[in-house]
């Protein structure tokens, strides 16, 4: 089931399958979201829960019991219930069921609300523990953006501009072991800018386990047009596109969690940035997407 919300600046479409954002257009009808071309990637904005990334051998240990979980968890393959809809707002809910219990033992309610406000789309997540014991989870967003966004542009015309000056390393990924190297140093980010190139994604996602910024823009370097993503409640961030296939998209992925890391056990409670939630409690998180639509806007410094 598709749900459309709109205001004077933006129109967004959400698919109840996965509560996935499948379209975001500005008032000129320009599309910002990757359109699920199965030649490259058949999804466009999955919700990652209760794990982020791969578990070793798709298995996760919880209190000593083994559960089979697909990469990024099960939400992307679940039908969400639409709780409410207005002109510029819609909410979706996933509650535990027999399918989730086979992969993740706790009772929970996971909601995602989309709301348009002026020129931004806000995504508001809520994880509620309705179990009798404390639960643990990771969560992440995975929106894919068209890149290039203009017909006469190429991928390498774009760059990422961070909110703050950074001095950090991406964590390299070992494809043979299927895990991030906790003591390794990958791409070095010094300053605010990452010029895009296909080689950045040779091994996997460009993943920064520590980052000071809570806002990043994907922009065309010549004019600053693009999209800005704010992620105030997420501790890490990753960027991904296909390699060696030259797919015309880039994912900007705020995470609380990551795929398996060297030295990290297979128990969920040992995973990077895992969260603990007491019975009856809930956690709220948010992020936002703001198209940078007008060439008259002042672009971030490149």
C-alpha positions as CSV (number, residue, x, y, z in Angstrom):
1,X,0.0,0.0,0.0
2,X,1.4,3.4,-1.0
3,X,0.8,6.5,1.0
4,X,1.4,10.1,-0.3
5,X,2.0,13.1,1.8
6,X,2.6,16.6,0.5
7,X,2.9,20.3,1.3
8,X,3.7,23.4,-0.8
9,X,7.4,22.4,-1.1
10,X,7.6,18.6,-1.2
11,X,5.8,15.4,-2.0
12,X,6.8,12.1,-0.4
13,X,5.5,8.5,-1.1
14,X,5.9,5.7,1.5
15,X,5.4,2.0,0.8
16,X,3.9,0.1,3.8
17,X,6.1,-2.8,2.7
18,X,9.0,-2.0,5.0
19,X,7.6,1.5,5.7
20,X,10.0,2.5,3.0
21,X,10.4,6.0,1.5
22,X,10.1,5.4,-2.2
23,X,9.8,9.0,-3.6
24,X,10.7,12.5,-2.5
25,X,10.1,15.3,-5.0
26,X,10.4,19.0,-4.8
27,X,7.8,21.5,-6.3
28,X,9.6,21.2,-9.6
29,X,8.9,17.5,-9.6
30,X,12.6,16.6,-9.3
31,X,13.0,13.1,-7.8
32,X,15.7,12.7,-5.1
33,X,15.2,9.0,-4.1
34,X,16.7,6.1,-5.9
35,X,13.9,4.3,-7.8
36,X,14.5,0.6,-7.0
37,X,16.1,-0.6,-10.2
38,X,16.7,-4.3,-9.7
39,X,19.7,-4.3,-12.1
40,X,21.6,-2.6,-9.3
41,X,19.6,-2.6,-6.1
42,X,15.9,-3.4,-5.7
43,X,15.4,-1.4,-2.5
44,X,15.6,2.4,-1.9
45,X,15.3,3.2,1.8
46,X,15.1,0.2,4.1
47,X,14.7,0.5,7.9
48,X,17.4,-1.5,9.6
49,X,16.3,-3.3,12.8
50,X,17.1,-5.1,15.1
51,X,20.6,-5.4,13.6
52,X,22.6,-3.2,11.2
53,X,24.7,-5.0,8.6
54,X,25.6,-8.7,8.5
55,X,25.7,-11.1,11.4
56,X,28.3,-13.8,11.0
57,X,26.8,-16.6,9.0
58,X,23.4,-14.8,9.4
59,X,23.3,-16.0,13.0
60,X,23.0,-14.0,16.2
61,X,23.3,-15.2,19.8
62,X,20.8,-13.9,22.3
63,X,21.1,-15.3,25.8
64,X,23.0,-18.2,24.4
65,X,20.4,-19.2,21.8
66,X,21.1,-18.9,18.1
67,X,18.7,-16.9,15.8
68,X,18.9,-16.6,12.1
69,X,18.7,-13.0,11.0
70,X,19.2,-11.6,7.4
71,X,21.5,-8.7,6.7
72,X,20.0,-5.5,8.2
73,X,17.3,-7.4,10.0
74,X,13.7,-8.2,9.0
75,X,11.9,-4.9,8.7
76,X,12.6,-4.5,5.0
77,X,10.6,-7.7,4.3
78,X,7.7,-6.9,6.7
79,X,4.3,-5.2,6.0
80,X,3.8,-2.3,8.3
81,X,0.4,-1.1,9.5
82,X,-0.5,2.4,8.7
83,X,-1.6,4.0,11.9
84,X,-2.5,7.5,10.7
85,X,-2.4,9.8,7.7
86,X,-3.0,13.5,7.2
87,X,-2.1,15.8,4.3
88,X,1.6,16.1,5.4
89,X,2.1,13.3,7.9
90,X,1.8,9.5,8.0
91,X,2.8,6.9,10.7
92,X,3.5,3.2,10.3
93,X,3.8,0.4,12.9
94,X,5.4,-3.0,13.1
95,X,4.7,-5.1,16.1
96,X,6.3,-8.5,16.9
97,X,4.6,-11.5,15.4
98,X,5.3,-15.2,14.8
99,X,7.8,-14.4,12.0
100,X,9.8,-11.9,14.1
101,X,9.8,-14.1,17.2
102,X,11.6,-16.8,15.2
103,X,14.4,-14.3,14.5
104,X,14.3,-12.0,17.6
105,X,12.7,-13.2,20.8
106,X,11.4,-10.0,22.3
107,X,7.9,-8.3,22.1
108,X,8.2,-4.8,20.7
109,X,6.5,-2.0,18.8
110,X,8.5,-0.2,16.2
111,X,6.9,2.9,14.6
112,X,8.1,5.3,11.9
113,X,6.5,8.6,11.3
114,X,7.1,10.7,8.2
115,X,6.2,14.4,8.5
116,X,6.8,17.3,6.0
117,X,7.6,20.7,7.5
118,X,8.4,23.5,5.0
119,X,11.3,22.2,2.8
120,X,12.3,19.2,4.9
121,X,11.0,15.6,5.5
122,X,11.3,14.4,9.1
123,X,11.6,10.8,10.0
124,X,10.7,9.9,13.6
125,X,11.4,6.5,15.0
126,X,10.1,5.0,18.2
127,X,11.2,1.6,19.6
128,X,8.9,0.4,22.5
129,X,9.6,-2.6,24.7
130,X,6.4,-4.4,25.5
131,X,8.2,-7.4,26.8
132,X,8.7,-8.5,30.5
133,X,12.5,-8.3,30.2
134,X,15.0,-5.8,28.9
135,X,15.6,-6.0,25.2
136,X,18.6,-5.0,23.0
137,X,18.6,-3.7,19.5
138,X,20.5,-1.8,16.8
139,X,18.8,0.5,14.4
140,X,19.7,2.4,11.2
141,X,18.5,4.2,8.2
142,X,19.5,3.4,4.6
143,X,18.0,6.0,2.2
144,X,19.4,5.9,-1.4
145,X,19.6,9.1,-3.3
146,X,19.9,9.6,-7.0
147,X,23.5,10.4,-7.9
148,X,23.9,12.0,-10.3
149,X,20.7,14.0,-9.8
150,X,21.0,16.0,-13.1
151,X,20.9,14.6,-16.6
152,X,24.2,16.2,-17.7
153,X,26.1,15.3,-14.5
154,X,28.2,12.2,-13.5
155,X,28.8,10.6,-10.1
156,X,32.2,12.2,-9.7
157,X,30.7,15.7,-10.0
158,X,29.4,15.3,-6.5
159,X,30.9,15.4,-3.0
160,X,29.9,15.0,0.6
161,X,30.1,18.1,2.9
162,X,30.1,17.5,6.6
163,X,28.7,19.9,9.2
164,X,32.0,20.0,11.2
165,X,35.7,19.7,10.6
166,X,36.6,16.0,11.0
167,X,39.8,14.1,11.6
168,X,38.7,10.5,11.4
169,X,39.3,7.2,9.6
170,X,36.7,4.9,8.0
171,X,36.9,1.4,9.2
172,X,38.1,-1.0,6.5
173,X,36.1,-4.1,5.6
174,X,37.6,-7.5,5.1
175,X,35.5,-9.2,2.4
176,X,37.0,-12.6,3.0
177,X,36.1,-12.6,6.7
178,X,32.9,-10.6,6.2
179,X,33.7,-8.1,9.0
180,X,35.0,-4.6,9.7
181,X,38.6,-4.5,11.0
182,X,38.4,-2.8,14.3
183,X,42.1,-1.8,14.5
184,X,42.4,-0.9,10.8
185,X,42.5,2.5,9.1
186,X,40.7,3.0,5.9
187,X,39.8,6.3,4.1
188,X,41.1,9.3,6.1
189,X,38.7,12.2,6.4
190,X,40.4,15.5,7.3
191,X,38.3,18.5,7.1
192,X,34.7,18.6,5.8
193,X,34.8,17.3,2.2
194,X,34.8,13.9,0.5
195,X,35.0,14.1,-3.3
196,X,33.0,11.1,-4.6
197,X,34.7,8.4,-6.6
198,X,33.8,4.8,-7.4
199,X,37.0,3.5,-5.8
200,X,35.8,4.6,-2.3
201,X,33.3,1.7,-2.4
202,X,35.7,-1.0,-3.7
203,X,35.4,-3.1,-0.5
204,X,32.1,-2.2,0.9
205,X,30.4,0.8,2.6
206,X,32.5,3.7,3.7
207,X,31.8,3.4,7.4
208,X,32.9,6.0,10.1
209,X,32.5,4.5,13.6
210,X,33.1,7.9,15.1
211,X,32.0,11.2,13.7
212,X,31.5,14.6,15.2
213,X,29.0,15.9,12.6
214,X,25.3,15.2,12.8
215,X,24.6,16.7,9.3
216,X,26.0,15.9,5.9
217,X,25.1,17.2,2.4
218,X,25.4,15.4,-0.9
219,X,25.9,18.1,-3.5
220,X,27.0,18.9,-7.0
221,X,30.3,20.7,-6.5
222,X,29.6,23.4,-9.2
223,X,26.3,24.7,-7.7
224,X,25.5,23.2,-4.4
225,X,22.3,21.5,-5.5
226,X,21.6,18.2,-3.8
227,X,20.3,16.9,-0.6
228,X,21.1,17.4,3.1
229,X,20.6,14.6,5.8
230,X,20.5,15.4,9.5
231,X,20.9,12.6,12.0
232,X,21.0,14.0,15.6
233,X,20.2,10.7,17.3
234,X,22.6,8.4,15.4
235,X,26.2,7.9,16.5
236,X,27.8,6.6,13.3
237,X,27.3,7.0,9.6
238,X,28.1,5.0,6.4
239,X,27.9,5.6,2.7
240,X,27.4,3.0,0.0
241,X,26.9,2.3,-3.6
242,X,27.5,-0.7,-5.8
243,X,30.9,-1.7,-7.0
244,X,32.2,-2.4,-9.6
245,X,28.7,-1.8,-11.1
246,X,28.3,1.9,-11.6
247,X,24.9,2.4,-10.2
248,X,23.5,6.0,-10.2
249,X,22.8,6.3,-6.5
250,X,24.5,6.9,-3.2
251,X,23.1,5.8,0.2
252,X,23.6,8.0,3.2
253,X,23.2,5.7,6.3
254,X,23.0,7.0,9.9
255,X,23.5,4.0,12.1
256,X,23.4,2.9,15.8
257,X,25.2,-0.3,15.1
258,X,27.2,-1.9,12.3
259,X,28.1,-5.2,10.7
260,X,30.3,-7.7,12.5
261,X,33.7,-6.3,13.7
262,X,36.9,-8.1,14.6
263,X,37.0,-8.9,18.3
264,X,33.3,-8.5,18.7
265,X,31.4,-11.6,19.8
266,X,28.2,-13.0,18.2
267,X,26.0,-12.1,21.2
268,X,23.7,-9.2,20.4
269,X,24.7,-7.5,23.7
270,X,28.3,-7.2,22.5
271,X,27.5,-5.5,19.2
272,X,28.8,-2.1,18.4
273,X,26.4,0.7,19.6
274,X,23.7,-1.7,20.8
275,X,21.0,-0.2,22.9
276,X,19.3,-1.6,26.0
277,X,15.6,-0.9,26.5
278,X,13.9,-1.7,29.8
279,X,10.4,-3.2,30.0
280,X,7.7,-0.6,29.4
281,X,10.2,2.0,28.1
282,X,10.7,3.5,24.6
283,X,13.4,5.2,22.7
284,X,12.8,8.0,20.2
285,X,15.2,8.9,17.3
286,X,14.9,11.2,14.4
287,X,16.5,12.2,11.1
288,X,15.6,14.6,8.3
289,X,16.1,15.0,4.6
290,X,16.2,18.5,3.0
291,X,16.5,18.9,-0.7
292,X,18.9,21.7,-1.7
293,X,16.7,22.7,-4.6
294,X,17.6,26.2,-5.8
295,X,20.8,27.2,-7.6
296,X,20.4,30.6,-5.8
297,X,21.1,28.9,-2.5
298,X,24.6,29.3,-1.1
299,X,26.3,25.9,-1.4
300,X,28.4,24.5,1.5
301,X,32.1,25.1,1.2
302,X,33.7,22.5,-0.9
